[in-house]
Amino acid sequence: MRIAWLICLVMAVNVGVGQTTFVGVKAGGHVSSAFIEHTVFNLNLNSTFLPGASGGVFVKYLPEPGNSFLNSGIQFGVNYVQKGWKQTFLTDEPSYTARMNYLEIPLEGFGYFGGQNKYFISAGLYMEFLVSEDLDEVPDSNNTGAADFYTYDEDRDRQVGYGARLGGGMWRELSIGTFQLEGFFSYSFSNFIDAGDLTTETPDLSNHWMLGFTVGYMISFGDNKE
């Protein structure tokens, strides 16, 4: 509710002073994986890519542009994001898949330039809140070879995290609205596994990362003259 009020307030202020606020929806696909390691102990854990999808709503705020080639703005929103990883084994043990679904709240700054086509680069931080997880059955410990195995444990591990996001792409305004295409990379600075301390072999490094794209549609409020 507080986020909804903030969006309304920003839109009302910006429209009043002749600046532009875009409100949009976006969705896309990506590959994700997880960096799972231990600072002291060597782990033999091969994590590979897992396809996923994301979607959400966002607000893009453009202050009145100046006279420079590059202008700037801010963007925030709420996304539903599928993250996870796949662990493979050198034996005939089936691969293990862990999918973790998050509600993600990013805040980003961006720089943009161009005429009818606007090109942009963005960077920012996000908070994430675990909504659900879908974990395969635990592998047979007698059939994993020399591989180590660790996964998310609801009773032990964290449900809230944070990270950074980098993006770039373009948007174009048409008579029916504004369309945006973006490529992005994100990395969670927080560890989703709660290892306790370094005396245990439980990984103290466990970070999600994603590489993907989104397609968005926006409507504008205000008038950002250039």
N, C-alpha and C positions, 0 to 999 in steps of 0.2 A: 504494500500500500504506500509506503514512504517513497519507493522508487517511482510509482505512478504519479504521485504529487510532484516529485522533482521534475519529471518529464514535462508535465503540464506547465509548471512554473517557468522552466527554461524556454519552452515554446512561446509562452505569452510574452515574456520579456523580449525575446529575440525578434518576434514579429513586430513588436511595437517600435523597435529602433531601426527597422529596415534591413535586418540581417536575415540569413536563411537557415532554417532548420529542416533537415530531411528526416522523415520517419519511415522506416522500411522493415521488410522481412527478408530473410536470406536462408539458404540451405545449400548443402554441398556434401562432398565426399572427401575422404582422406585415408591415409594409412597411419597407423599408430603402433607404438611399441613401448617398452619400458627398459630403462637402464637400471639393472639390479646388480649391486656389487657390495662388497664389504671392504672397509678401509684397512683392516688388519689381515683377515683371512682371505685366501684365494678361493673364489667360487667357480665351479664349472657349470655354468648355466647359460644356455644358448637361447636368447629371446629374439624372435623374429617379428615380421610385420603382421598386422591384423587390419583388414579393411573396416571402415566405419563411416558413420554419417553424422551430420550436425545440422541444426536449424535454430532459428531464433528471431528476435526482433531487435532493432537497434535505432538509435537516434544519432544523427550526424549534424553537428553544429558548425556553421561556417560564419565567422565574423566578417564584417565588411572588408573586402580585399583591399590591399594597399597598392602601391605603385611598383612593387618588386615583381620579379619573375615568378617567385615561389610564394604561395600563400599557405596558411595553416588553419587547422580546426581541431575539434575534439570529437570523440565518438564513444558512446557507451551503450550497453544493451544487456540482454539476457539470452543465453543460448543453452540448448540441450545438446550435449556432446557425448558421443560414444568413444571411450578410450579403452585400451587394453593391450594385450600382447599374446603371442603364441610361443610356447617353449617346445623345441624339438629334441629328440633323443637319438643316439647313435644305434640303438637297438630297434627291435620291431615294436616297441611301445608307441601307441598312437600319440600324436602331438597333443599338448595340453593348451587349452584356450581359456583366457581370463578376459572377460569384458566388463568394464566398469562404466556406468552411465552417470554423468555429472550435470548439475545445473551450474553454468559458468557465467560470471558477471565480470565482463572486461571494461576497462577504462583506457582509452588509447588517444594519443595525439597523432596527427598526420599532417604532412605537407603535400600540396598539390599544385599542379600547373596545367596549362593547356587552354584551348578554345572550346569548341563544341565537345570534344572529348577531354575529360579531366583525368590526368594521370596522378596517382598518389602513392606515397610510402607511409606506412603507419607503424607505430611501436607503442607498447603499453603493458600494463599488468592486469592480472585477473585473479579473482577469488573463485574457488570451485567447491561445490557441496555434493557429496555422493548421494545419488537418488536410489540406485539399485546396482546389483552386481549379478553376473551370470557366469558361474565358474564350472568348468568340467569336473568330472570325478577325479580324485587324486590318483596319480599314476601308481602303478605297482612298483614299490620301492625295490623289489628284487629283479626288476626288468628295465632299469634305467641306466645300466652300465655304471660309469663313474660320475654321472651327472648329479649335481645338487638340485633340489627342488624346493622352491619357496613360492607362496602365493598370498593373496589377500586373505586375512582372517578377520571377520566381522567383530569378534570379541577382543581382538588385540589391536587392530590397526586404525588408522585415522580416516575420518569421513570428511574433513575439511582441509583444503590445501590452497596453494597460491602459485603463480608462475608468471611467465612473460610471453608475449605474443608479438610477432613481426609479420607484417603483411605488405602487399603491394598490388596495384591493379589499375583499373580505370572505371569511370562511370560516364554515362552519356544521358543528357536530358532530351526526351522526346515529348511530343504532344500528349501522349498517353501516360507519361510518368518517366521516371529515371531508372535506368538499369545499370547494375554494377557487377563487375567480374573481379574477383580477388583471389590471389594465391597467398598462403600463409604458412608459418611455422610457429609452433608453440612448445614450450618446455616448462614443466612444473619444477619449481625450486624446492618445494616441500616434498618430504618422503611419505608415501602412502603406507609403508610398512613401519610400524613402531617397534624399533629394534631393542629399545631399552638402553643398554650400554654396550661398549665394544667388547666386553668379555664373552658375549654370546656370539655364535656364528650366524645368527639371524642378520640378514643384510641391513646395514645402516644407511645404504644409498638405494633409493627406489623412486625413480622419477619417470613420469609419463612424458612422452613427446609425440607430436603429430606433424604431418606434412600434408597439405591438401588445398582445396579450393572451395569457394562459395560463389553462388550467383544470387544477386539481390535485386529487389524492386523497391523503389522509394517514391514517396510523394513529398512535395516541398511546401513549406509555410514561410512566408516572408519573401523578400525580393533582394537577392544578392547581386547587385549591379557590378559589372566588371568593366 
